[in-house]
């Protein structure tokens, strides 16, 4: 197997680097590299810049505004964006609900929603998990009762990411209690400005407002906002989750964090020599780097398989998405653990104010101020990666059932 990039692929990498150098706003890149808080405007601004270039949705079909890139080109683009400090393109619209609308939505829904996703007009969030219904998603209880040409929604969603910024939410709701739990679920698109929706913040360990509870009290949703057939939403949910789990792999972001880890470890420590000269610590860096290389190759195989499907109704990644989710999340956690260890006692205090873009550093730790301030908060935040998108324990069950037949 030839793992080297072709001449054309290296030329494409050079084109992406040139674009990022000229178009990625420096103030946004500084925030990303410094672990600072990103505002809604940062994400929207970057999406609009990409859309103006024609790169707003690299994985979409060309007919829908996609780029026509090969899987390797998409991988190179993601890698270069992460390395340059570009914000992650929010997946909820581009990589989660958009593929569902393309595959199962009607032409009116496709014409209405897809252009506003790719140009950054609409910000989407997800309404899947509920109290008591996380990895066991089929047990969800949020109820949708049809009354004429509307559904009336009552219930609660939780662990909703960035819903405080969202214009729309895609939701799984229960439209029937007959038969198996999976057979009574429908997939709805809901305007977040609809009366009866309340977003309540959940403040995390790092003091940040990233996730929410979303309450629905007699919320009226037009039937025309249902994707596909009533009571068939579980099929669409599984399709979406395959795309979500593939995205969690985060190869480009992990390669950026690996580079940061090596930079920290090369600094002179309190012992008088760089930590990277310690054979045991160097071995741990080598181990995570090898695992990341293996993940990268696996990720390329998965996206290549998906791109081989014809038309817009591409198959959802199967158990291979679970493999990517498990290893990707474990590697992300391993990298933050090693960064914390490399910083030593400088990593212990968490300074919430260090997430502010204009934070000038702490004179008590001048040698490490750029890294130490936000790092412990980032470390705790990354603990969630093995849980969201379906916990890793559930992913192992999927692998055992679908690959091993157990």
N, C-alpha and C positions, 0 to 999 in steps of 0.2 A: 504494500500500500504506500503510495506517494503522499506524504503529509506536507510537502512543500507547496506554497502558493504559486500559482502560475504567473507568467508575466502580466497577463491581463488583470488578474486579481491584485497584484501589487500596484499596478497602475490605478486601479479603482481605490485602493487604500490611500494612495497619494492624493487622489481627487477628494476623498472624504476629509483627509487631514487639512488640505488647503481650505475647504469650505468651513471647517470648524475653526480654523485659525482666523478666518476673515469674518465669520458670521456669529459665532458663539459669543454673547456679551461677556466681557471680562468679569463684571461684577457677579454674574451668575456662576461662572466657573470658580471664582474664588470662594463662593459660599459652599459649593459642592465639595471642593478639595479640603476646605476647612471644617467640614461637618456642621456648617451653620444651618439655621432654619431657612427653608425656602418658602416664599409666599406664593399664593395662588397666581399672582401676576407673573412670577418667574416661569412656572410651568406653561401657562397660556402663551406667554411671549415666545418661548422656545418652540412650542407647537406651531405657532403661526409662521415663524421663520422657516421651519422645515416644510410647512405646507406651501409657502411661496416658492420654495426651491423645487417642489414636486416630490419631496421626500417625506411627506407627513404620515404615510401609512405604508411602509416598505413591504409588509407581508400581505397586503390586500391584492386582489386581482387588478390587473391594469385597467380593466373596464370600470372599476370603482374608484380609480385614483391611485392605485398602487404603482410600484416602480418597475415591476418585472424583473427584479433582481433575483439572482440565484440564491440558494441557501447560504453558500459561502459568502456572497456579497452582503447578505443581511447580517451574517455573523461578524464580518469585518466592520460593518457600519456600527453595530452595537458595541463592539470592542473599542473602536476609536472614540465613539461618543463618551463612553465611560472613562476612558483614559484622559480625554480632554477636559472632563468636568462638566459635561452636559447633564442637565436634569434628566431623570428617567422619564420617558414618555408614559403618561399614566395609562395603565393597561385596561382600566375598567370599561372605557369606551372603545379604544382601538383594538384590543386583543381579546376582549371577553364578550361584550354584548354585540359588537359589530359582526363578528363571525356568525353569531346566532341569527342576527337579523338577515344576513346574506343567505344563510342556509335554509332558514325556516320562515322568515318574514315574508309578507306579501309585497308586491311592487310599490304600493303606496307607502308602506313603512320604510322600505329601502330608500325611496326618494326623499322622504321627510327627514330621516334621522342620520343616514350615513354622511352626507355632505357636512352637516353641522358637527359631526364627531371629528372628521379629519381636519377641518379648518380651525378647530379649537373653540368654536362658538359654544358648544354644550359640554359641560363637565358631568360625567356619569359616576355613580357610586353603586355599590352592590347591596342587595337585601336578601341574603341567604340565611345566615346563622340566626338562631333565636336562643333565649335562655332555655337550656335543656335540649337544644337541637343544633349541635355544631357538626361534629363528624358524623353523627347520626341524623343527617339532614332530612331524611324522609319522614321523621317524626314531627316536622314543623306544624305549627298550629295557627299561624296567621290566616284568618278566614276571609274569603271573598265570596259574597252572596250576590248572585245576579239579580238585578232589578231592571227589567227592560233593556235599554241599551247601555247600561252601566253596571259595573261591579261596585259593591260597597265593602270596603276593606276595614277590618278591625284586627289589631294584633301588635306585635312588637318584634323588631329586629335588633340585633346587637352585634358588636364588633364591626360596626360599619366604618370603613376607612374614608376619612375626609368628606363625609357627607355634609359637613357644615359649608363646604364650598360648592356642592353639587346643584346642577339644574334638573337632573333626572336621576331616577333610581330604577334599576331592573330588579324585580322581586319574584320570588317563588311564593305562591299563596295556595291555600287549600280551597279547592272548589268542590270537592266531594269527599265524603267519609265512607263511601262504599268500596268494598274490595281491599286490595293491598294498599298500604300507605302510599307507595310510589304512584299508584294509578289515579290519585285524586288531586294532583298538583298541577297548577297552571303557571305560565310565565307572563308577567305583566310589565309594561313600561309605564312608569308613573312620574308625572311632573311634580317636582319637589315643592312647587308653590301651591299645590292643591290644598284647600282648607282641610284641616284635621290632621296634618302631618306636623309632628313635633320632633326636633332633633335635640337630644340631650347629651352633653359632652361626657366622655369617660377620660379622666386625666390619668396619664400613665406614670410609671415610676420616675421618669425623667422630667416630669412636670409639664409635658407637652400635650396638646389637644390634637391627637391624630385620629382617634376612634370615637364612636358615638353609639348611643341607643337611638333608634328611630321608632316612634310610636305612630300608629294609625288609628284614628277614631272617626268612624263613619266617613272614610275617605272615598269619594266617588271617582271611579276611573272608567273612561269609555271602553266599551267592549272592543272597539277598533284598536286599542292599545295592547290587546293580547297577541302574543306571538304564537303562531301555529294553532293547534287544536286545543280546546279545553280538555283538561285532565291529562294532557300529554307533556306537561312541562318537565317531568323528570328526565325524559329523553334529551330535551334541550339543555337541562342543567348539567347532565353528564358530559355533553358535548363541550359546554363552556368550561367545566372544571378541568378537562384535559388541556385546554389552552392555558388556563391559569397556572396549572402545575408545571407545565413546560417553562413558562416565564419565570417561575420562582427560582429556576436554576441559577440565573444571574451570573453567567460566566464572566462577562465583561466587567461588571462591578467587582467581582471577586479578584480578578486580575489586577484591578486598580488597587484594591486593599492589600493584595500581596506585595505590590511594589511599595506601598506605604510601610508595611511591616518590615521589609528589608531595609528601608531608609532609616527607620527608628532603630533597628538592631545594629546598624553600622555606626551609630553614635557612641561616643565613649561613655561607659557606664560608671557607676560609683566604684566599681572594682578596678577601674583604671584601664579597661580595655573594652572594645565593642563586644556586645553580647553575641554577635554573629560569629565571633571567634570561639565561642563555647561549643564544643563538638555536639553536645546533647541538644542544645537549642538549635543549632544549625541543622541537625538531623530532623527536628520537628518541622522546620521550615521546608526542608526538602520533601518530607512526606506529604505535607499539604499541597505543595506545588505539583507533585506527581498526581495526586488525586484530582487536582483541578485540571490538569492536562487530560486525564482520562475522561472527566466530565465534559470537557470541551469537545472531544471526539464523539462521545455518545450524543451530545446535544446536536452536533452536525448531522449525525446519522438520523436522528428523529425528525429534524426539520426537513432533511432531504426526502425522507419517506413521505412526509405530509405534502411537500410541494409536488410530488409526482402524481398526486390525485388530480384528475381533470375537473375543470369547472369550479364553481363557487362552493359546491357541497363537498368540500374536503372532509375526509374522515377525521374525527377527533383523535388525538393521540391516545393510545391505549395504556397498558401497564407500563410501557416505557416512560410515560410521563411521570408515573409514580417513582421510578428509579431516579429520574432527574430531580424530582422534588426532594427526595430523601437526601441524596448526595449533595445537591446544591445547598440546601439549608444547613446540613452538617458542616460543610466547608465554610460557609459564611460565619457560623458560630466559632469554628476553630480559629479562623483568622482574627476575630475580635479577641478571643482568649489569648492568643499569642501576642497581639498588640498590647493588651493589658499587661502581660508578663514582661514584655520588653520595656515598657515604661516604668515598671516597678511601682514604688510608692507614689510617684507622680500621678499615677492613674487612679489612685484611691479616691481623692475628693471629686465630687461632681459639682460643677459650677453651671447652674442653669443659665446664668447670664452669658455664658460663653457661646450660646447658640445665636445670640444677637449678632447681626452682621457687623455692627460697629464696635464690638467688644475688643478692647485693646490688650487683653492679656493680664495675667496675674504676676506681679513682680516676685512672688514667692517661688515661682518655678519658671524662670526665664528661659532655661534651655529647652523646655518641652511645652511651652505655653500653647503653641499652635495645635498640638495633638492632645495634650492632657485634659484641657477644659471639657470638650464634648465627649471624650472617648468612653468614660464609664457609662454615660447615658446611652450611647450607641450600643455598648456591650449589652445592656439590659434590654434594649429595644430588639436586638437581633435574637434574643431568646425565643421570640414568638415565631420565628420562621419554621420551626419544626412542628408548629401547631396549626397555623392558618393554611387554607387551601386543602384541608383534610390532614389530620395529624399524621406523623410519620408511622405511628403504629397502624393506623388504618391503611396507609399506603403499602405496608408490608403484607397486610391481609389481602389487598388487591393483587399484589404480585404473586402471592402463594396460590390464590384461587385461579387467576387467569393465565399464569405461566406454568406453575408447578402442578396445577389441578388438585390442590389439597383442600 
